[in-house]
Amino acid sequence: MYASKPNAQCSWGSFANGEEGYEELDATIAYRMGLKTWANWVDSTIDPNKTRLFFTTMSPTHMRSADWHNKKGIRCYNETRPVLKRGYWGSGSDKRMMNVVSSVVERMKVPVSFINITQMSEHRIDGHTSVYTEYQGKVLTDEQKEDPKRYADCIHWCLPGVPDTWNQLFYAYL
């Protein structure tokens, strides 16, 4: 599960281990430890009669067009339709992490509204800014737009767009 690395630098998934250096942990184990710490704090601190708690999952990236069977595609570039396959998960999300979240949240004493935007957003390969974005604070030039392998932004979302749906879900819970 973990290995001791005497002179390693601390990074996500690593924990200080006194004089011995750092212990490298599998990311899901480290994430579970962090979430359990958060859950314990919530359960011991939050009064559910005064506070509603929401947990929104992470936004996915769409970096591998082969995920949605477009082997000749370049990430999210030129995608104009969502993935319509029911239950679709791409490589931009880690289902193991999602399972960690749900298993920790369901054991909490304080009720948590779990808003899974990850899987819903996985379908929206068409919702990214792609080459209609900024690079180092400047709108892409025509030359940069012609190089989507380097400049297509498949992390950020167009506005209005997918984040508006996240907000609608949140408002529905409220």
CYANA upper distance limits for C-alpha pairs under 8 A (distance plus 0.5 A):
  1 MET  CA     25 LEU  CA      6.78
  1 MET  CA     26 ASP  CA      6.91
  2 TYR  CA     23 GLU  CA      6.62
  2 TYR  CA     24 GLU  CA      5.67
  2 TYR  CA     25 LEU  CA      5.25
  2 TYR  CA     26 ASP  CA      7.33
  3 ALA  CA     23 GLU  CA      6.10
  3 ALA  CA     24 GLU  CA      6.04
  3 ALA  CA     25 LEU  CA      7.86
  4 SER  CA     20 GLU  CA      7.86
  4 SER  CA     21 GLY  CA      7.54
  4 SER  CA     22 TYR  CA      6.42
  4 SER  CA     23 GLU  CA      5.13
  4 SER  CA     24 GLU  CA      7.04
  5 LYS  CA     20 GLU  CA      8.20
  5 LYS  CA     21 GLY  CA      6.52
  5 LYS  CA     22 TYR  CA      6.00
  5 LYS  CA     23 GLU  CA      6.64
  5 LYS  CA     24 GLU  CA      7.70
  6 PRO  CA     20 GLU  CA      6.01
  6 PRO  CA     21 GLY  CA      4.74
  6 PRO  CA     22 TYR  CA      6.74
  7 ASN  CA     21 GLY  CA      6.42
  7 ASN  CA     22 TYR  CA      8.07
  8 ALA  CA     21 GLY  CA      7.27
  8 ALA  CA     22 TYR  CA      6.84
  9 GLN  CA     22 TYR  CA      8.06
 10 CYS  CA     14 SER  CA      6.13
 10 CYS  CA     15 PHE  CA      7.28
 10 CYS  CA     16 ALA  CA      7.71
 10 CYS  CA     22 TYR  CA      7.36
 11 SER  CA     15 PHE  CA      8.46
 12 TRP  CA     27 ALA  CA      8.16
 12 TRP  CA     30 ALA  CA      8.49
 13 GLY  CA     24 GLU  CA      6.50
 13 GLY  CA     25 LEU  CA      5.68
 13 GLY  CA     26 ASP  CA      6.96
 13 GLY  CA     27 ALA  CA      5.81
 13 GLY  CA     30 ALA  CA      5.74
 13 GLY  CA     31 TYR  CA      8.12
 14 SER  CA     22 TYR  CA      6.58
 14 SER  CA     23 GLU  CA      5.96
 14 SER  CA     24 GLU  CA      5.09
 14 SER  CA     25 LEU  CA      6.40
 14 SER  CA     30 ALA  CA      8.16
 15 PHE  CA     22 TYR  CA      5.90
 15 PHE  CA     23 GLU  CA      5.92
 15 PHE  CA     24 GLU  CA      7.36
 15 PHE  CA     25 LEU  CA      8.33
 16 ALA  CA     21 GLY  CA      6.61
 16 ALA  CA     22 TYR  CA      5.08
 16 ALA  CA     23 GLU  CA      7.10
 17 ASN  CA     21 GLY  CA      5.82
 17 ASN  CA     22 TYR  CA      5.54
 17 ASN  CA     23 GLU  CA      6.87
 18 GLY  CA     22 TYR  CA      8.24
 25 LEU  CA     29 ILE  CA      6.85
 25 LEU  CA     30 ALA  CA      6.43
 26 ASP  CA     30 ALA  CA      6.80
 27 ALA  CA     31 TYR  CA      6.47
 28 THR  CA     32 ARG  CA      6.50
 28 THR  CA     96 ARG  CA      7.32
 28 THR  CA     97 MET  CA      6.47
 28 THR  CA    100 VAL  CA      7.63
 29 ILE  CA     33 MET  CA      6.72
 30 ALA  CA     34 GLY  CA      6.76
 31 TYR  CA     35 LEU  CA      6.57
 31 TYR  CA     97 MET  CA      7.91
 31 TYR  CA    100 VAL  CA      8.07
 32 ARG  CA     36 LYS  CA      6.45
 32 ARG  CA    100 VAL  CA      6.49
 32 ARG  CA    101 VAL  CA      8.08
 32 ARG  CA    104 VAL  CA      8.00
 33 MET  CA     37 THR  CA      6.76
 34 GLY  CA     38 TRP  CA      6.83
 35 LEU  CA     39 ALA  CA      6.45
 35 LEU  CA    101 VAL  CA      7.85
 35 LEU  CA    104 VAL  CA      7.46
 36 LYS  CA     40 ASN  CA      6.48
 36 LYS  CA    104 VAL  CA      7.01
 37 THR  CA     41 TRP  CA      6.76
 38 TRP  CA     42 VAL  CA      6.66
 39 ALA  CA     43 ASP  CA      6.52
 39 ALA  CA    104 VAL  CA      7.83
 39 ALA  CA    105 VAL  CA      7.84
 39 ALA  CA    108 MET  CA      6.98
 40 ASN  CA     44 SER  CA      6.61
 40 ASN  CA    108 MET  CA      8.42
 41 TRP  CA     45 THR  CA      6.36
 41 TRP  CA     46 ILE  CA      8.48
 42 VAL  CA     46 ILE  CA      5.77
 42 VAL  CA    110 VAL  CA      7.63
 43 ASP  CA    108 MET  CA      7.17
 43 ASP  CA    109 LYS  CA      6.34
 43 ASP  CA    110 VAL  CA      6.09
 46 ILE  CA     51 THR  CA      7.39
 46 ILE  CA    110 VAL  CA      7.88
 47 ASP  CA     51 THR  CA      6.57
 47 ASP  CA    110 VAL  CA      8.28
 48 PRO  CA     52 ARG  CA      6.74
 48 PRO  CA    110 VAL  CA      6.51
 48 PRO  CA    111 PRO  CA      7.67
 52 ARG  CA    111 PRO  CA      8.24
 52 ARG  CA    112 VAL  CA      7.84
 52 ARG  CA    113 SER  CA      8.49
 53 LEU  CA    111 PRO  CA      7.47
 53 LEU  CA    112 VAL  CA      5.55
 53 LEU  CA    113 SER  CA      6.74
 54 PHE  CA    112 VAL  CA      5.96
 54 PHE  CA    113 SER  CA      5.17
 54 PHE  CA    114 PHE  CA      6.53
 54 PHE  CA    115 ILE  CA      7.65
 55 PHE  CA    112 VAL  CA      7.16
 55 PHE  CA    113 SER  CA      6.66
 55 PHE  CA    114 PHE  CA      5.49
 55 PHE  CA    115 ILE  CA      6.49
 56 THR  CA    114 PHE  CA      6.70
 56 THR  CA    115 ILE  CA      5.21
 56 THR  CA    116 ASN  CA      6.52
 56 THR  CA    117 ILE  CA      7.19
 57 THR  CA     98 MET  CA      8.18
 57 THR  CA    114 PHE  CA      8.41
 57 THR  CA    115 ILE  CA      6.97
 57 THR  CA    116 ASN  CA      5.80
 57 THR  CA    117 ILE  CA      6.28
 57 THR  CA    118 THR  CA      6.36
 58 MET  CA    117 ILE  CA      7.37
 58 MET  CA    118 THR  CA      6.11
 59 SER  CA    117 ILE  CA      7.16
 59 SER  CA    118 THR  CA      5.74
 59 SER  CA    121 SER  CA      7.32
 60 PRO  CA     92 GLY  CA      5.51
 60 PRO  CA     93 SER  CA      5.96
 60 PRO  CA    118 THR  CA      6.34
 60 PRO  CA    119 GLN  CA      8.47
 60 PRO  CA    121 SER  CA      7.16
 60 PRO  CA    122 GLU  CA      6.54
 60 PRO  CA    155 ILE  CA      7.77
 61 THR  CA     92 GLY  CA      5.15
 61 THR  CA     93 SER  CA      7.84
 61 THR  CA    122 GLU  CA      8.23
 61 THR  CA    154 CYS  CA      6.37
 61 THR  CA    155 ILE  CA      5.47
 62 HIS  CA     75 ARG  CA      6.60
 62 HIS  CA     76 CYS  CA      6.45
 62 HIS  CA     90 GLY  CA      8.05
 62 HIS  CA     91 SER  CA      8.19
 62 HIS  CA     92 GLY  CA      6.21
 62 HIS  CA    122 GLU  CA      8.15
 62 HIS  CA    125 ILE  CA      6.72
 62 HIS  CA    154 CYS  CA      5.95
 62 HIS  CA    155 ILE  CA      7.45
 63 MET  CA     74 ILE  CA      8.46
 63 MET  CA     75 ARG  CA      5.02
 63 MET  CA     76 CYS  CA      7.14
 63 MET  CA     92 GLY  CA      7.49
 63 MET  CA    154 CYS  CA      6.80
 64 ARG  CA     74 ILE  CA      8.02
 64 ARG  CA     75 ARG  CA      5.62
 64 ARG  CA     76 CYS  CA      8.39
 64 ARG  CA     91 SER  CA      7.77
 65 SER  CA     69 HIS  CA      7.13
 65 SER  CA     70 ASN  CA      5.71
 65 SER  CA     71 LYS  CA      6.55
 65 SER  CA     72 LYS  CA      8.15
 65 SER  CA     73 GLY  CA      5.97
 65 SER  CA     74 ILE  CA      6.69
 65 SER  CA     75 ARG  CA      5.30
 65 SER  CA     76 CYS  CA      7.18
 66 ALA  CA     70 ASN  CA      5.48
 66 ALA  CA     71 LYS  CA      5.02
 66 ALA  CA     72 LYS  CA      8.27
 66 ALA  CA     73 GLY  CA      7.94
 67 ASP  CA     90 GLY  CA      6.02
 67 ASP  CA     91 SER  CA      7.24
 68 TRP  CA     83 VAL  CA      7.40
 68 TRP  CA     90 GLY  CA      7.91
 73 GLY  CA     77 TYR  CA      7.70
 74 ILE  CA    148 PRO  CA      7.28
 74 ILE  CA    149 LYS  CA      6.56
 75 ARG  CA    149 LYS  CA      7.96
 75 ARG  CA    152 ALA  CA      7.92
 75 ARG  CA    154 CYS  CA      7.42
 76 CYS  CA    125 ILE  CA      6.29
 76 CYS  CA    126 ASP  CA      7.12
 76 CYS  CA    128 HIS  CA      7.48
 76 CYS  CA    130 SER  CA      6.83
 76 CYS  CA    152 ALA  CA      7.66
 76 CYS  CA    153 ASP  CA      8.28
 76 CYS  CA    154 CYS  CA      6.16
 77 TYR  CA    130 SER  CA      6.02
 77 TYR  CA    131 VAL  CA      7.66
 77 TYR  CA    148 PRO  CA      7.02
 77 TYR  CA    152 ALA  CA      6.67
 77 TYR  CA    154 CYS  CA      8.41
 78 ASN  CA    126 ASP  CA      8.25
 78 ASN  CA    130 SER  CA      8.36
 79 GLU  CA    125 ILE  CA      6.91
 79 GLU  CA    126 ASP  CA      5.29
 80 THR  CA    125 ILE  CA      8.40
 80 THR  CA    126 ASP  CA      5.42
 81 ARG  CA    124 ARG  CA      7.98
 81 ARG  CA    125 ILE  CA      7.74
 81 ARG  CA    126 ASP  CA      5.93
 82 PRO  CA    123 HIS  CA      5.80
 82 PRO  CA    124 ARG  CA      5.13
 82 PRO  CA    125 ILE  CA      6.11
 82 PRO  CA    126 ASP  CA      6.13
 82 PRO  CA    127 GLY  CA      8.48
 83 VAL  CA     88 TYR  CA      8.01
 83 VAL  CA    122 GLU  CA      8.43
 83 VAL  CA    123 HIS  CA      5.12
 83 VAL  CA    124 ARG  CA      6.94
 83 VAL  CA    125 ILE  CA      7.35
 84 LEU  CA     88 TYR  CA      8.46
 84 LEU  CA    123 HIS  CA      7.34
 87 GLY  CA    119 GLN  CA      8.30
 88 TYR  CA    119 GLN  CA      7.88
 88 TYR  CA    122 GLU  CA      7.60
 88 TYR  CA    123 HIS  CA      7.25
 89 TRP  CA     93 SER  CA      7.56
 89 TRP  CA    119 GLN  CA      7.01
 89 TRP  CA    122 GLU  CA      6.73
 89 TRP  CA    123 HIS  CA      8.35
 90 GLY  CA    122 GLU  CA      6.99
 92 GLY  CA    122 GLU  CA      8.11
 93 SER  CA    118 THR  CA      7.69
 93 SER  CA    119 GLN  CA      8.49
 93 SER  CA    122 GLU  CA      8.31
 94 ASP  CA     98 MET  CA      7.18
 95 LYS  CA     99 ASN  CA      6.67
 96 ARG  CA    100 VAL  CA      6.82
 97 MET  CA    101 VAL  CA      6.84
 98 MET  CA    102 SER  CA      6.81
 99 ASN  CA    103 SER  CA      6.51
100 VAL  CA    104 VAL  CA      6.64
101 VAL  CA    105 VAL  CA      6.48
102 SER  CA    106 GLU  CA      6.45
102 SER  CA    114 PHE  CA      8.37
103 SER  CA    107 ARG  CA      7.15
104 VAL  CA    108 MET  CA      7.26
105 VAL  CA    112 VAL  CA      7.14
105 VAL  CA    114 PHE  CA      8.34
108 MET  CA    112 VAL  CA      8.31
113 SER  CA    173 TYR  CA      8.16
115 ILE  CA    169 LEU  CA      8.06
115 ILE  CA    170 PHE  CA      8.02
116 ASN  CA    120 MET  CA      7.76
117 ILE  CA    121 SER  CA      6.34
117 ILE  CA    166 TRP  CA      6.91
118 THR  CA    122 GLU  CA      6.62
119 GLN  CA    123 HIS  CA      7.62
120 MET  CA    124 ARG  CA      8.07
121 SER  CA    125 ILE  CA      8.44
121 SER  CA    162 VAL  CA      7.51
124 ARG  CA    162 VAL  CA      8.02
127 GLY  CA    157 TRP  CA      6.24
127 GLY  CA    158 CYS  CA      6.36
127 GLY  CA    161 GLY  CA      7.11
127 GLY  CA    162 VAL  CA      6.96
128 HIS  CA    153 ASP  CA      7.27
128 HIS  CA    154 CYS  CA      5.90
128 HIS  CA    155 ILE  CA      7.24
128 HIS  CA    156 HIS  CA      6.24
128 HIS  CA    157 TRP  CA      4.79
128 HIS  CA    158 CYS  CA      5.91
129 THR  CA    133 THR  CA      6.15
129 THR  CA    152 ALA  CA      8.09
129 THR  CA    153 ASP  CA      6.38
129 THR  CA    154 CYS  CA      7.31
129 THR  CA    156 HIS  CA      6.74
129 THR  CA    157 TRP  CA      6.08
129 THR  CA    158 CYS  CA      5.67
130 SER  CA    148 PRO  CA      8.15
130 SER  CA    151 TYR  CA      8.07
130 SER  CA    152 ALA  CA      4.75
130 SER  CA    153 ASP  CA      4.90
130 SER  CA    154 CYS  CA      6.20
131 VAL  CA    140 LEU  CA      7.59
131 VAL  CA    144 GLN  CA      8.44
131 VAL  CA    145 LYS  CA      5.81
131 VAL  CA    148 PRO  CA      6.91
131 VAL  CA    151 TYR  CA      6.63
131 VAL  CA    152 ALA  CA      5.10
131 VAL  CA    153 ASP  CA      6.80
132 TYR  CA    139 VAL  CA      8.03
132 TYR  CA    140 LEU  CA      7.53
132 TYR  CA    145 LYS  CA      8.14
132 TYR  CA    152 ALA  CA      8.44
133 THR  CA    139 VAL  CA      6.40
133 THR  CA    140 LEU  CA      6.82
133 THR  CA    152 ALA  CA      8.44
133 THR  CA    153 ASP  CA      7.39
134 GLU  CA    138 LYS  CA      5.44
134 GLU  CA    139 VAL  CA      4.71
134 GLU  CA    140 LEU  CA      6.06
135 TYR  CA    139 VAL  CA      6.83
135 TYR  CA    140 LEU  CA      6.70
135 TYR  CA    151 TYR  CA      8.26
140 LEU  CA    144 GLN  CA      6.18
140 LEU  CA    145 LYS  CA      6.69
141 THR  CA    145 LYS  CA      6.75
142 ASP  CA    146 GLU  CA      6.93
143 GLU  CA    147 ASP  CA      7.55
144 GLN  CA    148 PRO  CA      7.98
144 GLN  CA    151 TYR  CA      7.09
145 LYS  CA    151 TYR  CA      7.36
145 LYS  CA    152 ALA  CA      8.23
147 ASP  CA    151 TYR  CA      6.64
147 ASP  CA    152 ALA  CA      8.29
148 PRO  CA    152 ALA  CA      5.08
157 TRP  CA    161 GLY  CA      7.46
157 TRP  CA    162 VAL  CA      7.15
157 TRP  CA    163 PRO  CA      7.68
158 CYS  CA    162 VAL  CA      7.75
159 LEU  CA    163 PRO  CA      7.85
159 LEU  CA    164 ASP  CA      8.21
160 PRO  CA    164 ASP  CA      6.83
161 GLY  CA    165 THR  CA      7.57
162 VAL  CA    166 TRP  CA      7.17
163 PRO  CA    167 ASN  CA      6.82
164 ASP  CA    168 GLN  CA      6.72
165 THR  CA    169 LEU  CA      6.78
166 TRP  CA    170 PHE  CA      6.86
167 ASN  CA    171 TYR  CA      6.58
168 GLN  CA    172 ALA  CA      6.59
169 LEU  CA    173 TYR  CA      6.91
170 PHE  CA    174 LEU  CA      6.88
